[in-house]
Amino acid sequence: MTDLRMTPLHALHDELGGKMVGFAGYDMPVQFPAGIMAEHIHTRTKAGLFDVSHMGQVILSGAPMAEIAAAFEALVPMDVIGLPRGRQRYGLFLNEAGGVLDDLMFANRGDHLFVVVNAACKHEDIARMKAALEPGVKVTEVTDRALIALQGPEAEVALMKINAAVADMDFMDVATVMLDGVECWVSRSGYTGEDGYEISVPERHAEALARLLLEHEDVMPIGLGARDSLRLEAGLCLYGHDIDTQTLPAEAGLSWAIQKVRRHGGDRAGGFPGADAVLDQIVQGAARKRVGLRPEGRAPMREGVALFASDSGGERIGAITSGGFGPTVGGPVAMGYVPTDQAAPGTTVYGELRGKRLPLTVTRLPFVAANFKR
């Protein structure tokens, strides 16, 4: 525990009764006294406040925006050059075989790109960007700002109490917004499938802003446990589990994130790590596919459970990569990979638990429809 880092909201988590666990090198709240189930449902119906300060925040600057965008576009298979000012996009870092090194968000802030990467990968991601982009583009890790997420159908109303301008933001908009007299970098996005905002705030003001948000009757603190069940119901990948260096975007169901301009026939096709394998698989189809899975009964099937095509005999066809109980769904949910010919909704596959094979039904993702403001 002594080696774990603390976020700027650590003292507040302790005060609120957070149950702390080690996660990606940080001491983080897995739940608060209300419990994971209540926190999950509250976020789906009202608004939850998450501490995501462990994530990596990075600024790419030091050159004209067109040059920054072109340089970063050589690292990711997304359309960076065409991203309008004040907009954010989902991205992927890939290896030379097309496998996913990390997923991320990047935003056009006018004179720089703002990039948010996963906590567990941030040191490698920053080193990767420095090696590829510097000295032409300056890569700066932001170490003096916290990152909090306000998620749920009442998030807009709660944040409007502080600054009504946030109501004008659409999904994936980014803006500099004054919140309680402090300049914050706000995006209308999140990791729950619900409407909401992610807010980068100077660390010395983070606790005061969090307390102000928690004063709203519809806002409660949420831990990592509910964050995981919310993103699972929303069909969102967790790096290192649902996607990794052995996963190509098409088989993960992430081809939508690769814009036409970067695909075969596009004006700026390819030119990123693993391009041949990634783009060929989009055209030819993948041998396996990430799918939603609904186990029968009430018992969850979790990561690592082997999947089979029949209830007896035969070779393993895949595995569950994320699984748990879905409070909104009212039963267990899971995601995993199966051969493409076994991926049609309604197909029955079998998960092996303690020597017994139990049925699961292949289901369309997401389990709970997205509630973003379009």
Residue pairs with C-beta under 8 A, 6 or more apart in sequence:
1 22
1 27
3 25
4 22
4 25
4 26
4 27
5 25
5 26
5 27
5 54
6 26
6 27
7 26
7 27
7 28
7 51
7 53
7 54
7 146
8 53
8 146
8 203
8 204
8 206
8 207
9 51
9 53
9 146
9 148
9 206
9 207
9 210
10 27
11 207
12 207
12 210
12 211
13 20
13 28
13 29
13 51
13 221
14 20
16 29
16 32
16 33
16 221
17 32
17 33
18 29
18 30
18 31
18 32
18 221
18 223
19 29
19 30
19 31
19 32
19 223
20 27
20 28
20 29
20 30
21 27
21 28
21 29
21 30
21 224
22 28
23 30
23 54
23 119
23 224
24 54
24 118
24 119
24 120
25 54
25 119
25 120
26 53
26 54
26 119
28 51
28 54
28 223
28 224
29 51
29 221
29 223
29 224
30 36
30 223
30 224
30 225
31 39
31 223
31 224
31 225
31 226
32 39
32 220
32 221
32 222
32 223
34 42
34 220
36 223
36 225
36 226
36 229
37 327
39 48
39 220
39 221
39 222
39 223
39 225
39 226
40 226
40 229
40 230
40 327
40 328
41 327
41 328
42 48
42 152
42 220
42 222
43 151
43 152
43 192
43 194
43 222
43 226
43 230
44 152
44 153
44 194
44 230
44 327
44 328
44 368
45 152
45 153
46 152
46 153
46 154
46 218
46 219
46 220
47 150
47 151
47 152
47 153
47 154
47 155
47 157
47 158
47 196
47 216
47 218
47 219
47 220
48 150
48 151
48 152
48 192
48 219
48 220
48 221
48 222
48 226
49 148
49 149
49 150
49 210
49 213
49 214
49 219
49 220
49 221
49 222
50 148
50 149
50 150
50 151
50 222
50 227
51 146
51 147
51 148
51 210
52 147
52 148
52 149
52 198
53 146
53 147
53 148
53 203
53 206
54 119
55 116
55 117
55 118
55 119
55 122
55 147
56 115
56 116
56 117
56 118
56 119
56 121
56 122
56 123
56 125
56 126
56 141
57 114
57 115
57 116
57 141
57 142
57 145
57 147
57 200
58 114
58 115
58 116
58 117
58 125
58 126
58 129
58 139
58 140
58 141
58 142
59 112
59 113
59 114
59 115
59 138
59 139
59 140
59 142
60 68
60 71
60 72
60 112
60 113
60 114
60 115
60 129
60 133
60 137
60 138
60 139
60 140
61 68
61 111
61 112
61 113
61 137
61 138
61 140
62 68
62 136
62 137
62 138
63 71
63 136
63 137
63 138
65 108
65 110
65 111
65 112
66 81
67 136
67 137
68 112
68 113
68 137
69 80
69 81
69 83
69 108
69 113
70 80
70 81
71 132
71 133
71 136
71 137
72 80
72 106
72 113
72 133
72 137
73 79
73 80
73 81
73 262
73 268
73 271
73 272
74 132
74 271
74 272
75 93
75 128
75 129
75 132
75 133
75 272
75 273
76 91
76 92
76 93
76 94
76 104
76 106
76 272
77 92
77 94
77 249
77 257
77 258
77 262
77 272
77 275
77 278
78 89
78 90
78 91
78 92
78 106
78 257
78 258
78 259
78 262
79 89
79 259
79 261
79 262
79 268
80 89
80 106
80 113
81 268
82 259
82 261
83 89
83 106
83 107
83 108
84 108
85 108
85 109
85 110
86 108
86 109
86 110
86 173
86 174
86 175
87 107
87 108
87 172
87 173
87 174
88 105
88 106
88 107
88 108
88 172
88 173
88 174
88 187
88 189
89 105
89 106
89 107
89 172
90 103
90 104
90 105
90 257
91 103
91 104
91 105
91 106
91 257
92 100
92 101
92 102
92 103
92 104
92 249
92 254
92 257
93 100
93 101
93 102
93 103
93 104
93 125
93 128
93 273
94 100
94 101
94 249
94 272
94 273
94 274
94 278
95 101
95 245
95 273
95 274
96 273
96 274
97 245
97 274
97 277
98 248
98 249
98 273
98 274
98 275
98 276
98 277
98 278
98 281
99 244
99 245
99 246
99 247
99 248
99 274
100 239
100 243
100 244
100 245
100 247
100 248
100 249
100 252
101 121
101 124
101 125
101 128
101 245
102 117
102 118
102 121
102 124
102 125
102 239
103 118
103 237
103 239
103 243
104 115
104 116
104 117
104 118
104 125
105 115
105 116
105 187
105 189
106 113
106 114
106 115
106 116
107 113
107 114
107 115
107 174
107 187
108 174
109 174
109 185
114 174
114 185
114 200
115 129
116 147
116 198
117 125
117 126
118 125
118 239
120 239
120 240
121 239
122 141
126 139
126 141
129 139
130 139
133 139
142 200
144 202
144 203
145 185
145 200
145 201
145 202
145 203
145 206
146 200
146 201
146 202
146 203
146 206
147 198
147 199
147 200
147 201
148 198
148 199
148 201
148 206
148 209
148 210
148 213
149 190
149 191
149 192
149 196
149 197
149 198
149 199
150 158
150 159
150 196
150 197
150 199
150 213
150 219
151 190
151 191
151 192
151 194
151 195
151 196
151 197
151 222
151 230
152 192
152 194
152 195
152 196
152 218
153 194
153 195
153 371
154 218
154 219
155 194
155 195
155 196
155 197
156 166
156 167
156 195
156 373
157 218
158 213
158 216
158 218
158 219
159 166
159 179
159 197
159 213
160 166
160 167
161 216
162 179
162 180
162 212
162 213
163 177
163 178
163 179
165 175
165 177
166 177
166 186
166 188
166 197
169 175
169 186
169 188
169 197
169 373
170 188
170 373
170 374
171 188
171 189
171 195
171 372
171 373
171 374
172 187
172 188
172 189
173 187
173 188
174 185
174 186
174 187
174 188
175 185
175 186
176 183
176 184
176 185
176 186
177 183
177 184
177 185
177 186
178 184
179 186
179 199
179 201
179 209
180 205
180 208
180 209
180 212
182 201
182 202
182 205
182 209
183 202
184 199
184 200
184 201
184 209
185 199
185 200
186 197
186 198
186 199
186 200
187 197
187 198
188 195
188 196
188 197
188 373
189 196
189 197
189 198
190 196
190 197
190 198
191 227
191 230
191 231
191 234
191 236
192 227
192 230
192 231
192 234
193 230
193 231
193 233
193 234
193 235
193 236
193 366
193 368
193 369
193 370
193 371
193 372
194 230
194 234
194 370
194 371
194 372
195 371
195 372
195 373
199 209
201 209
213 219
214 220
214 221
228 238
228 322
228 324
229 324
229 325
229 326
229 327
231 238
232 322
232 323
232 324
232 326
232 333
232 334
232 335
232 367
233 326
233 327
233 328
233 329
233 333
233 366
233 367
233 368
234 366
234 367
234 368
234 370
235 292
235 335
235 365
235 366
235 367
236 366
237 243
237 252
237 254
237 290
238 322
241 303
241 321
241 322
242 252
242 290
242 321
242 322
242 335
243 252
243 254
248 274
248 277
248 278
248 281
248 286
249 255
249 257
249 258
249 278
249 281
249 282
250 278
250 281
250 282
250 285
250 286
251 281
251 286
251 287
251 288
251 289
251 290
251 337
252 290
253 289
253 290
253 365
255 282
258 278
258 279
258 282
259 266
260 266
261 267
261 268
261 269
262 268
262 269
262 270
262 271
262 272
263 269
263 279
263 282
264 270
264 279
264 282
264 283
269 275
269 279
270 276
270 279
272 278
285 340
286 340
287 339
287 340
288 318
288 337
288 338
288 339
288 340
288 343
289 337
289 338
289 339
289 340
289 343
290 321
290 335
290 336
290 337
290 365
291 335
291 336
291 337
291 338
291 343
291 362
291 363
291 365
292 333
292 334
292 335
292 362
292 363
292 364
292 365
292 366
292 367
293 301
293 320
293 323
293 333
293 334
293 335
293 336
293 349
293 351
293 360
293 361
293 362
293 363
294 331
294 332
294 333
294 334
294 360
294 361
294 363
295 301
295 323
295 331
295 332
295 334
295 351
295 358
295 359
295 360
296 358
296 359
296 360
296 361
297 332
297 358
298 325
298 331
298 332
299 332
300 323
300 324
300 325
300 332
300 333
300 334
301 320
301 323
301 332
301 334
301 351
301 353
301 358
301 360
302 320
302 323
302 324
302 334
303 320
303 321
303 322
303 323
304 319
304 320
305 319
305 320
305 323
305 334
305 336
305 351
305 352
305 353
306 316
306 318
306 319
306 351
306 352
307 316
307 317
307 318
307 319
307 320
307 336
307 338
307 349
307 350
307 351
307 352
307 360
308 314
308 315
308 316
308 317
308 349
308 350
308 351
308 352
308 357
309 317
309 342
309 349
309 350
310 350
310 357
311 350
311 357
311 359
312 357
317 338
317 339
317 342
317 349
318 336
318 337
318 338
318 339
318 342
318 349
319 336
319 337
320 334
320 335
320 336
320 351
321 335
321 336
321 337
322 334
322 335
322 336
323 332
323 333
323 334
323 335
323 336
324 332
324 333
324 334
325 331
325 332
325 333
326 332
326 333
326 367
326 368
328 367
328 368
329 367
329 368
333 367
334 360
335 365
338 347
338 349
338 362
342 349
342 362
343 362
344 362
345 362
345 363
345 364
346 361
346 362
347 361
347 362
348 359
348 360
348 361
348 362
349 359
349 360
349 362
350 357
350 358
350 359
350 360
351 357
351 358
351 360
352 358
